[in-house]
């Protein structure tokens, strides 16, 4: 993922951003499922989730939000009717 983000610094194509955003969105969803499975395993074993496991959801949620921002086109506000009023 780090290589993809570094490539985005040099490749300024909208489709590249959207592709990386979709890839990151799918990875975030996959990791959130893995996180939920780990939480179920910890609770089934009778333990409490650690702080690291609880903070993982914040990282996954941040990655999910960033992927949404990568998917949305940069020129979207100029096309919205609210900004085109005189």
N, C-alpha and C positions, 0 to 999 in steps of 0.2 A: 504494500500500500504506500509505503514511503517513496518508492521509485515512481509510482503513478502520480503522486502529488508533486514530486520534483519535476516530472515530465510536464505537468500542467503549467509550471512556471515558464517553460519554453514553447509549449504548444498552446496557442491562444485560440483554439477552435471551440465553438459552442458544443459540437458533438462529442468532442473529447471530454469536456467537463461533464456533460450529461451521462456519458458512458461510465466515467469514474464515479459519479454520483449514484447511478443505479447499482454498480458493483458494491459500493460502500453501503447502500441501503440493504441489499440482500445479505451482506456480511453482518450488518447490525442485527437484522432479524434472526439470522442463524445463531449469532452469539447470545442473543436474548433467550432463544430457546435452550441453548446450552446452560445459560445462567439459571433459568427456571428449573431445569433438570437437576442441577447441582444443589439448588435450594431444597428440592424435594428429598434428595438423597441425604442431606445434612439433617433435615428434620426427621426423616425416617430412622436415622441412627440415634436420635434422641439428643442431638446437639443443638446449639444455637449458631446462627450464621456469624462468621467473623466480620470484622470491620472491612477487611479487604474484599470479601464477597459482597458486602452491602454497597461498597463504593464502586464496584464493577458496574452496577446498574447505572450510575451517573455517567460513567465513561461510555457505556453503550448508548444511553440516551443522547449524549453529546454528539456521538458519531452519527446517530440517526438524524439529528437536527442539521448537522453539517451536510449530510448527504442530500437532504431536501433542499438546502440552499444551493448546492451544486447543480441540482436538476433544474431549478427555476432559471429561466433565461435572464441574463443581465439587463436586457432592454425591456423588460416587462412593464415597469412603471410608466414609460413613455407611451405605451400602447393602451393603457387603461383610460377609460372615459373620464375619470375624475381629474386626471392631469391635463386633459385636452380642453377643459373649459376656459373661456375667455372672460 
